[in-house]
Each structure stands twice: as structure tokens, then as C-alpha cells.
Amino acid sequence: MKPYILVVDDEPEIRATVRDILEDEGYEVETAEDGEAARNARRNRRPDLILLDIWMPDVDGITLLKEWSETNEGDAEDLPIIMMSGHGTVEHAVEATRLGAYDFLEKPLTLAKLLLTINNALTASKLKHENISLRKSAPTIISEPDGKSMAIQQLKESAARIAKHAMPVLISGESGVGKKLFARYIHEISAQNDSPFIVVTMGSVAKENIDTELFGSEIDGETHYGRLEQANHGTLFLEEIGDMEPNTQIRLMGALEGGSFLRVGGSEPIEPKFRIIASTQKELSTEVSNGTFREDLYFHLNGLPLHIPPLRERAEDIPDLLNFYLDQFNQEQGLNYRTFSMPALNLLRQYQWPGNIFELKTVVQRLLIMGNSAEIGDQEVAPMLSMKMSSNSSPHKVEQQPTSENSEKFKLPLKAARESFERDYLLHHLIETDGNITKTAELAGVERTNIYRKLKLLNLDSKHLSKQ
């Protein structure tokens, strides 16, 4: 996809020359002759970069830069702005930089300097945008799906074929199987891999904010760019699409079908170009039959379906996943590296993993936090596995009844047994809240100071606790 650049300058010859140069270099270009025209152009369509002259007849570029930086229209950290001037001073350059401008170019512009600065600005913006999206979506598995099973190999082959086409993709599967991982994998091996990968998790956005989050808004003269615009030229990943509100389904279907939409409170149609990938753990065809999901939207999103099987159906992948998380927690969190004994590994292979990869990761993290020995044995693993295994899968069955280790706890004095329970209880909630003391205190119904005191008494360190 071509990056879209807005050139703002009051001199017609400069606008025309810069436009011709940039279009020859493969960019899509719009021009504006003054501040008001720049405001309108930017409001109508979000650029990927702006070249902004300082001296203009109605409003100077520094004032315009400051105006954009102080509103929700997206400041220069979100959208690179390169200032231009034939009569600029050091003070102007310093002020522009303070307000967030990416760079300051002096006129007459040199072709090499102009193109190099634009390329660097677009690259830096993409990396920053990707990093922000990564932090929000918190992907925790390697970018390429890991595993040696035939199922994973076939899925990777299907993903490679899908990535060559622009049709919508619907990824289905149970919670925790790696749907987001495959969405990112498809993006990374597609022609859009140098453009943004924008994630929207339906369940994480408040009902009253979802339309603004997706489509943006124009309220009281301020423009907010929604996720559809942010994904321009790239990929929009709608996570758990089955949780989308009915009214938002209507708006989204209209946008996808018509190729444009209006921001909330807006009057001009917006026409971003992006690939859409959606995921769901629900059976959407059943949701359609029940009337909770639009049939036309389902058929549109289900252009290229991809189903991720649960971990219990590809046990061959478990050793690779265990080793990956052992390495990850050792390198990223400084947890001691441990190995699994053969009985422990067999037990983990035969476990049903109702929480799939997410549960496997949590189990590995808990084992590294709680244990000190170099080897992890099956007696240490068994209490970590929460659900019943099939009766014919292993001699080491894990039941929802007291294990031998739990039975031993009944022999402890009350104080020791209580401390053991409190340790497990706090560990569970700390991992669920990514080590957030305030949230843990709320879940436990106690004051934060009590949590800190308990952590100290029980020798727990919250900074190493995360469910990512």
C-alpha cells in the first residue's frame, strides 16, 4: 500500500514540485495551500506523514503544529510531521522539535535530504505504532507458530496461502489456542507486513465507547482517529468478534460493504484500505441462527476460514512449547532455568489442557517461581494441573479430588496449612492480575498494605508474576 502524505505550503510551485517527486517515488499525495485547507484535508483522511510549511497566509505552521499536538487529533508522536521553511531560525527549529515535529528542513529543499527524511520518519512511525500495539495486545508467543505436529505444519501452510490474498479471514478455536498468534503470522508474511497491525479486543472496550474506538469521532472540533483508520494499508485484527454489540455489527458491515464510513459526529466519508482478520471462540453459525450475530457480517468475515485445534489434539507440540516458555521466562524475567523429568514430561503430554497454550504458559511460570531444584518432577507438576485427565491417558491421573500432596497438608498444624493456602491463593491472583497489587487487593477484599505484608511473610515477589 502507498503511504499517504499531506503537503502543506502556500507556494504553488513548491506544492506541485514536491507532489511530482513524491508520486514518482510511489507515495500517494494530497496538497493544501494554507492552514484551513490543511485542517480539512487532515480531518477528511488521516495522513501517514505531513510536510508542513512554517510561513502561511492565515496561520503559521508552528501554531498549527501546536494546535494538533494539544488536541485529540493525534500529535506528532502518533503522526510524523516534518517542518519546512526558507526563513527559519534556530528558535523555530527548537520550538517545532519541542512540540513533537520529527524534523526541520530548510528551503530550498534538496531531493536526497527530502526523501531520506520522509523514509526515516515513516519507518520510525511504523516501529513506534507497532510497539504500542504490541504492548496493548501483549502477544506472548513467538511470531511463528511453534510445534512439529502435522496440524501446526498444515496450519502454517494454509496461513501462507491465505497471506497472499486480501480476503477477510476468520480464525476460530478455543480460548488460548493461539488465534492472535496466527493473525499476526498471516500479517507478517503478507504484502502488508511493513504496515500497522492493529488489534481491537471486543470484550476489553466499554459498550458505550466501541463505536468511537473503531470508527473515530469528530466532537467539538476535535478529531479522534479510530482503529479502522489506524490500520490503513495494514491489518485490522478484531479479537473475539462474537462479542461485538449488534449496533456496532451494523456499522461495521456498512463500512466493509461500502468501503467507507463516517466518524462519530462526522459528516465526510472516510475510506481507509486495510485487511481484516477476525477471531472467535464461539460457533458463529449458531450465533447467526440465534439472531445474536448478523448473517451478512458472518459471511463477509468468513471469506477464508482458519480453525486452530486445541492443544489436547496436538500433544506433539507440548515439548516445544514447554521449552520455549522455559527460555522466555529465564531470559525476560530472570527466573531460574529448570528442566522437566521424563515422568513430569509424560504427565504434561497426557494432560488435556482445557486452557490450551495460555494454561501451559501459566503452569511453566508457576513451576519456575515456586520451585528451586534443577529438575521438575511429576509430583511437583501434578498439583498444578487443575482439570481431570482421561482415565485411559496416564497412570498419573490428575483428579479434582485431593492429591497426595494436598492430603499431606491436612496433617499440618492449622497455622502452617493456612499459610500454605494463602500462598497459593495470592500467587493465583497475582498471576491473574499481572502482579498488580491494587487489583489483587480488590479481588481478595483486603487493603493493599495487607497484601504487601503477606507477600513479605510468604516470600513472594510480585514483579516476577505475570499471566502474559
C-alpha positions as CSV (number, residue, x, y, z in Angstrom):
1,M,0.0,0.0,0.0
2,K,1.2,3.5,-0.8
3,P,1.9,5.8,2.2
4,Y,-0.3,8.9,2.1
5,I,1.5,12.2,2.5
6,L,-0.1,15.7,3.0
7,V,2.0,18.6,1.7
8,V,1.1,22.0,3.2
9,D,2.7,25.0,1.6
10,D,1.4,28.4,0.3
11,E,3.7,28.4,-2.8
12,P,2.0,26.6,-5.7
13,E,5.3,25.7,-7.4
14,I,6.7,24.0,-4.3
15,R,3.4,22.1,-3.8
16,A,3.5,20.9,-7.4
17,T,7.2,20.0,-7.4
18,V,7.1,18.1,-4.2
19,R,3.9,16.3,-5.3
20,D,5.5,15.2,-8.5
21,I,8.7,14.0,-6.8
22,L,6.8,12.0,-4.1
23,E,4.4,10.5,-6.6
24,D,7.3,9.4,-8.7
25,E,8.7,7.7,-5.6
26,G,5.5,5.7,-5.1
27,Y,3.7,7.9,-2.5
28,E,0.1,9.0,-2.6
29,V,0.0,12.8,-2.2
30,E,-2.6,15.5,-1.2
31,T,-1.7,19.2,-1.0
32,A,-3.1,22.1,0.9
33,E,-2.3,25.8,0.3
34,D,-3.0,27.1,3.8
35,G,-3.8,26.2,7.4
36,E,-7.6,25.9,6.9
37,A,-7.2,23.6,3.9
38,A,-4.7,21.5,5.9
39,R,-7.2,21.1,8.7
40,N,-9.9,20.0,6.3
41,A,-7.6,17.6,4.5
42,R,-6.3,16.0,7.7
43,R,-9.8,15.8,9.1
44,N,-11.1,14.0,5.9
45,R,-8.4,11.5,5.8
46,R,-5.6,10.6,8.2
47,P,-2.2,11.0,6.5
48,D,0.8,8.8,7.2
49,L,3.1,11.9,7.2
50,I,2.7,15.7,6.9
51,L,5.2,18.1,5.3
52,L,4.2,21.5,6.9
53,D,5.5,24.9,5.9
54,I,6.1,27.4,8.7
55,W,5.0,30.6,6.9
56,M,1.5,30.7,5.5
57,P,-1.0,33.5,5.0
58,D,-3.7,32.5,7.5
59,V,-1.9,30.6,10.3
60,D,1.7,29.7,10.7
61,G,2.9,26.1,10.8
62,I,4.2,26.3,14.4
63,T,0.7,27.4,15.6
64,L,-0.9,24.6,13.5
65,L,1.6,22.1,14.9
66,K,0.8,23.2,18.5
67,E,-2.9,23.1,17.8
68,W,-2.7,19.5,16.6
69,S,-0.4,18.5,19.5
70,E,-2.8,19.8,22.1
71,T,-6.0,18.1,20.8
72,N,-7.0,14.6,20.2
73,E,-6.3,14.9,16.5
74,G,-3.2,12.9,17.1
75,D,0.1,14.6,18.0
76,A,3.3,14.4,16.1
77,E,4.4,11.3,18.1
78,D,1.5,9.5,16.6
79,L,1.8,11.0,13.1
80,P,5.2,12.3,11.9
81,I,5.3,16.0,10.9
82,I,8.2,17.4,9.0
83,M,8.5,21.2,9.2
84,M,9.8,23.3,6.2
85,S,10.9,26.9,6.0
86,G,13.0,29.2,3.8
87,H,13.4,31.7,6.6
88,G,13.5,29.5,9.6
89,T,15.6,30.2,12.7
90,V,17.2,28.1,15.3
91,E,14.3,29.2,17.7
92,H,11.8,27.9,15.2
93,A,13.5,24.5,14.9
94,V,13.8,24.1,18.7
95,E,10.1,25.1,19.2
96,A,9.0,22.7,16.4
97,T,11.0,19.8,18.0
98,R,9.6,20.6,21.4
99,L,6.1,20.4,20.0
100,G,6.9,16.9,18.6
101,A,7.9,17.6,15.0
102,Y,10.0,14.8,13.5
103,D,12.5,17.1,11.7
104,F,13.1,20.5,10.3
105,L,14.0,21.1,6.6
106,E,15.3,24.3,5.2
107,K,14.3,25.5,1.7
108,P,15.3,25.2,-1.0
109,L,14.7,21.5,-0.4
110,T,17.2,19.0,-1.7
111,L,15.8,15.9,-3.2
112,A,18.1,13.4,-1.4
113,K,17.5,15.1,2.0
114,L,13.8,15.2,1.5
115,L,13.4,11.6,0.5
116,L,15.7,10.3,3.2
117,T,13.9,12.3,5.9
118,I,10.5,11.1,4.8
119,N,11.7,7.5,4.6
120,N,13.2,7.7,8.1
121,A,10.1,9.3,9.6
122,L,7.7,6.7,8.1
123,T,10.0,3.9,9.3
124,A,10.2,5.4,12.8
125,S,6.4,5.9,13.0
126,K,5.7,2.4,11.9
127,L,8.0,0.9,14.5
128,K,6.5,3.1,17.3
129,H,3.0,2.3,16.2
130,E,3.8,-1.4,16.1
131,N,5.4,-1.3,19.6
132,I,2.4,0.5,21.1
133,S,0.1,-2.1,19.5
134,L,2.3,-4.9,20.8
135,R,2.2,-3.6,24.3
136,K,-1.5,-3.3,24.2
137,S,-2.2,-6.7,22.8
138,A,0.6,-8.3,24.8
139,P,1.4,-11.1,22.5
140,T,3.4,-13.7,24.4
141,I,4.2,-16.4,21.9
142,I,6.8,-16.3,19.2
143,S,5.7,-14.7,15.9
144,E,6.0,-18.0,14.0
145,P,3.7,-20.8,15.4
146,D,5.8,-23.3,17.3
147,G,5.5,-27.0,17.1
148,K,6.3,-30.1,15.0
149,S,2.8,-31.6,14.8
150,M,1.2,-32.3,11.4
151,A,-1.7,-29.9,12.5
152,I,0.7,-27.0,13.0
153,Q,2.5,-27.6,9.8
154,Q,-0.7,-27.7,7.8
155,L,-1.9,-24.6,9.5
156,K,1.3,-22.7,8.6
157,E,0.9,-23.9,5.0
158,S,-2.7,-22.6,5.0
159,A,-1.7,-19.3,6.6
160,A,1.0,-18.9,3.9
161,R,-1.7,-19.3,1.1
162,I,-4.1,-17.0,2.9
163,A,-1.5,-14.3,3.3
164,K,-1.2,-13.9,-0.4
165,H,-4.8,-12.7,-0.7
166,A,-6.7,-9.7,0.6
167,M,-9.9,-11.5,1.5
168,P,-11.2,-11.3,5.1
169,V,-10.0,-14.1,7.4
170,L,-12.0,-15.7,10.3
171,I,-9.8,-17.6,12.8
172,S,-11.8,-19.9,15.1
173,G,-10.7,-22.1,18.1
174,E,-11.0,-22.4,21.8
175,S,-9.6,-19.8,24.2
176,G,-5.9,-19.8,24.4
177,V,-5.1,-21.9,21.3
178,G,-3.1,-19.1,19.6
179,K,-5.6,-17.3,17.4
180,K,-3.9,-13.9,17.8
181,L,-0.5,-15.6,17.0
182,F,-1.8,-16.8,13.7
183,A,-3.4,-13.5,12.9
184,R,0.0,-11.8,13.4
185,Y,1.8,-14.5,11.5
186,I,-0.5,-14.0,8.5
187,H,0.2,-10.3,8.7
188,E,3.9,-10.7,8.9
189,I,4.2,-12.9,5.8
190,S,1.8,-10.8,3.8
191,A,2.4,-7.9,1.5
192,Q,1.2,-5.6,4.3
193,N,3.9,-6.6,6.7
194,D,5.5,-3.1,6.7
195,S,2.2,-1.5,7.7
196,P,0.4,-1.4,11.1
197,F,-1.1,-4.5,12.7
198,I,-3.9,-3.0,14.8
199,V,-5.7,-5.1,17.5
200,V,-9.2,-4.5,18.9
201,T,-10.3,-6.9,21.6
202,M,-14.1,-6.7,21.7
203,G,-14.5,-7.6,25.3
204,S,-12.0,-5.0,26.5
205,V,-13.8,-1.9,25.2
206,A,-16.7,-0.5,27.1
207,K,-20.0,-0.8,25.2
208,E,-20.5,3.0,25.1
209,N,-17.0,3.5,23.7
210,I,-16.8,0.8,21.0
211,D,-18.0,2.9,18.1
212,T,-15.6,5.7,18.8
213,E,-12.8,3.2,19.3
214,L,-13.4,1.6,15.9
215,F,-14.6,4.5,13.7
216,G,-13.2,7.6,15.4
217,S,-15.0,10.8,16.2
218,E,-15.4,14.5,15.4
219,I,-16.7,16.2,18.5
220,D,-16.3,19.9,19.5
221,G,-13.8,20.5,16.7
222,E,-11.5,17.6,17.8
223,T,-10.8,14.6,15.7
224,H,-10.1,11.2,17.1
225,Y,-8.8,8.6,14.6
226,G,-10.4,5.2,15.2
227,R,-8.8,1.8,14.8
228,L,-10.1,1.4,11.2
229,E,-8.1,4.4,10.2
230,Q,-5.1,3.5,12.2
231,A,-5.0,0.2,10.3
232,N,-4.8,2.0,6.9
233,H,-2.7,0.0,4.5
234,G,-2.2,-2.7,7.1
235,T,-4.2,-5.3,9.1
236,L,-7.1,-4.8,11.5
237,F,-7.5,-7.8,13.9
238,L,-10.9,-7.9,15.6
239,E,-10.4,-10.3,18.5
240,E,-13.5,-12.3,19.7
241,I,-15.8,-10.8,17.1
242,G,-18.7,-12.8,18.6
243,D,-18.8,-10.3,21.5
244,M,-19.5,-7.3,19.2
245,E,-22.6,-5.4,20.0
246,P,-25.5,-5.6,17.4
247,N,-25.5,-1.9,16.6
248,T,-21.7,-2.0,16.0
249,Q,-22.1,-5.0,13.8
250,I,-24.5,-3.0,11.6
251,R,-21.9,-0.1,11.3
252,L,-19.0,-2.4,10.7
253,M,-20.9,-4.3,7.9
254,G,-21.8,-1.0,6.3
255,A,-18.2,0.1,6.4
256,L,-16.9,-3.1,4.9
257,E,-19.6,-3.3,2.3
258,G,-19.4,0.3,1.2
259,G,-15.7,0.8,1.6
260,S,-16.2,3.9,3.7
261,F,-17.7,5.1,7.0
262,L,-18.5,8.3,9.0
263,R,-16.7,9.1,12.2
264,V,-19.0,9.5,15.2
265,G,-20.3,13.1,14.8
266,G,-18.6,13.4,11.4
267,S,-20.1,14.3,8.0
268,E,-17.3,13.4,5.5
269,P,-16.9,9.7,4.5
270,I,-13.5,8.1,5.4
271,E,-12.1,5.5,3.1
272,P,-9.2,3.6,4.6
273,K,-7.8,0.4,3.0
274,F,-6.9,-2.5,5.2
275,R,-7.1,-6.2,5.5
276,I,-9.5,-7.5,8.2
277,I,-8.8,-10.6,10.3
278,A,-11.4,-11.7,13.0
279,S,-11.2,-14.4,15.6
280,T,-13.8,-16.1,17.7
281,Q,-14.1,-19.0,20.2
282,K,-17.9,-19.0,19.6
283,E,-19.7,-21.0,17.0
284,L,-20.8,-18.0,14.9
285,S,-23.1,-20.0,12.7
286,T,-25.0,-20.9,15.8
287,E,-25.0,-17.2,16.9
288,V,-26.4,-16.4,13.5
289,S,-29.2,-18.9,13.9
290,N,-29.9,-17.5,17.4
291,G,-30.1,-14.0,16.0
292,T,-27.2,-12.6,18.0
293,F,-24.8,-12.2,15.1
294,R,-25.6,-10.7,11.7
295,E,-25.6,-13.3,8.9
296,D,-24.2,-10.9,6.2
297,L,-21.3,-9.9,8.5
298,Y,-20.6,-13.6,9.3
299,F,-20.4,-14.5,5.6
300,H,-18.2,-11.4,4.9
301,L,-15.7,-12.2,7.6
302,N,-15.7,-15.9,6.9
303,G,-14.1,-15.4,3.5
304,L,-11.0,-17.5,4.4
305,P,-11.7,-19.6,7.5
306,L,-8.9,-21.0,9.6
307,H,-9.5,-23.3,12.6
308,I,-6.9,-23.8,15.3
309,P,-7.3,-27.1,17.0
310,P,-7.0,-27.3,20.8
311,L,-3.6,-28.3,22.4
312,R,-5.0,-31.7,23.5
313,E,-5.3,-32.7,19.8
314,R,-1.7,-31.9,19.1
315,A,0.3,-33.2,22.0
316,E,3.4,-33.4,19.9
317,D,3.7,-29.7,20.2
318,I,3.9,-29.7,24.0
319,P,7.6,-30.3,24.5
320,D,8.5,-27.4,22.1
321,L,6.1,-25.1,23.9
322,L,7.4,-26.0,27.3
323,N,11.0,-25.3,26.2
324,F,10.0,-22.0,24.6
325,Y,8.4,-20.7,27.8
326,L,11.3,-22.0,30.0
327,D,13.7,-20.0,27.8
328,Q,11.3,-16.9,27.7
329,F,10.9,-16.7,31.5
330,N,14.6,-17.2,32.1
331,Q,15.6,-14.5,29.6
332,E,12.9,-11.9,30.2
333,Q,12.1,-12.3,33.9
334,G,15.3,-13.8,35.2
335,L,13.7,-16.9,36.6
336,N,15.9,-19.9,37.2
337,Y,16.1,-22.3,34.3
338,R,14.8,-25.8,35.2
339,T,14.3,-29.0,33.2
340,F,11.4,-31.5,33.3
341,S,12.0,-35.1,34.3
342,M,10.7,-37.7,32.0
343,P,7.7,-38.6,34.2
344,A,6.8,-34.9,34.5
345,L,7.1,-34.5,30.7
346,N,4.9,-37.5,30.2
347,L,2.3,-36.2,32.6
348,L,2.2,-32.8,30.8
349,R,1.9,-34.6,27.4
350,Q,-1.1,-36.6,28.6
351,Y,-2.9,-33.7,30.3
352,Q,-6.0,-32.4,28.5
353,W,-5.0,-28.7,28.7
354,P,-8.5,-27.1,28.9
355,G,-6.9,-23.7,28.9
356,N,-4.6,-24.6,26.0
357,I,-1.4,-22.7,25.4
358,F,-2.4,-20.0,27.9
359,E,-2.7,-22.6,30.6
360,L,0.6,-24.2,29.7
361,K,2.4,-20.9,29.9
362,T,0.9,-20.2,33.3
363,V,1.9,-23.6,34.6
364,V,5.5,-23.2,33.5
365,Q,5.7,-19.8,35.1
366,R,4.3,-21.1,38.4
367,L,6.8,-24.0,38.4
368,L,9.7,-21.7,37.9
369,I,8.6,-19.3,40.6
370,M,7.7,-21.9,43.2
371,G,10.5,-24.4,42.8
372,N,14.2,-24.3,43.4
373,S,15.6,-27.7,42.3
374,A,17.2,-28.0,38.9
375,E,14.7,-30.7,37.8
376,I,10.9,-30.5,37.8
377,G,9.3,-33.8,38.9
378,D,5.9,-35.2,38.3
379,Q,4.9,-34.8,42.0
380,E,5.6,-31.1,41.6
381,V,3.6,-30.9,38.3
382,A,0.5,-32.8,39.3
383,P,-1.0,-30.3,41.8
384,M,-0.6,-27.5,39.1
385,L,-2.9,-29.3,36.7
386,S,-6.4,-28.2,37.6
387,M,-8.6,-30.4,35.5
388,K,-9.3,-34.2,35.3
389,M,-7.3,-36.2,32.8
390,S,-8.9,-39.0,30.8
391,S,-8.9,-42.3,32.7
392,N,-7.0,-44.1,30.0
393,S,-4.4,-41.5,29.3
394,S,-1.9,-42.0,32.1
395,P,-1.1,-43.8,35.3
396,H,-0.5,-40.3,36.8
397,K,-4.2,-39.2,36.6
398,V,-4.9,-35.7,37.9
399,E,-8.3,-35.6,39.6
400,Q,-10.4,-32.8,41.0
401,Q,-10.1,-34.6,44.3
402,P,-7.4,-34.1,46.9
403,T,-4.0,-35.2,45.6
404,S,-1.5,-37.0,47.9
405,E,0.3,-33.6,48.4
406,N,-3.0,-32.0,49.4
407,S,-3.7,-34.9,51.8
408,E,-0.3,-34.2,53.4
409,K,-1.4,-30.6,54.0
410,F,-4.3,-31.9,56.2
411,K,-1.6,-33.2,58.6
412,L,-0.1,-29.7,59.0
413,P,-0.8,-27.5,62.0
414,L,-3.6,-25.0,61.3
415,K,-1.2,-22.1,61.1
416,A,1.1,-23.8,58.6
417,A,-1.9,-25.1,56.5
418,R,-3.3,-21.5,56.4
419,E,0.0,-20.1,55.2
420,S,0.2,-22.7,52.5
421,F,-3.3,-21.8,51.3
422,E,-2.7,-18.1,51.5
423,R,0.5,-18.5,49.4
424,D,-1.4,-20.4,46.7
425,Y,-4.3,-18.0,46.8
426,L,-2.2,-14.9,46.5
427,L,0.0,-16.5,43.8
428,H,-3.1,-17.3,41.7
429,H,-4.5,-13.7,41.9
430,L,-1.1,-12.1,41.3
431,I,-0.6,-14.1,38.2
432,E,-4.1,-13.3,37.0
433,T,-3.5,-9.5,37.6
434,D,0.0,-9.5,36.1
435,G,1.4,-8.7,39.5
436,N,-0.9,-5.7,40.1
437,I,-1.1,-5.3,43.9
438,T,-4.1,-3.0,43.8
439,K,-6.2,-5.4,41.7
440,T,-5.1,-8.3,43.8
441,A,-6.2,-6.5,46.9
442,E,-9.6,-5.7,45.4
443,L,-10.1,-9.4,44.4
444,A,-9.0,-10.5,47.9
445,G,-11.2,-7.9,49.6
446,V,-8.3,-6.6,51.8
447,E,-6.2,-3.4,52.0
448,R,-3.1,-3.1,49.8
449,T,-0.9,-2.8,52.9
450,N,-2.1,-6.3,53.9
451,I,-1.1,-7.7,50.6
452,Y,2.4,-6.2,50.8
453,R,2.7,-7.6,54.4
454,K,1.6,-11.1,53.2
455,L,4.0,-11.1,50.3
456,K,6.8,-10.3,52.6
457,L,5.8,-13.0,55.1
458,L,5.3,-15.6,52.4
459,N,8.5,-14.6,50.4
460,L,6.6,-13.8,47.2
461,D,7.9,-11.3,44.7
462,S,5.1,-9.6,42.6
463,K,7.5,-8.3,39.9
464,H,8.0,-11.8,38.5
465,L,4.3,-12.7,38.4
466,S,2.5,-12.3,35.1
467,K,-0.1,-14.1,33.0
468,Q,1.3,-12.7,29.7
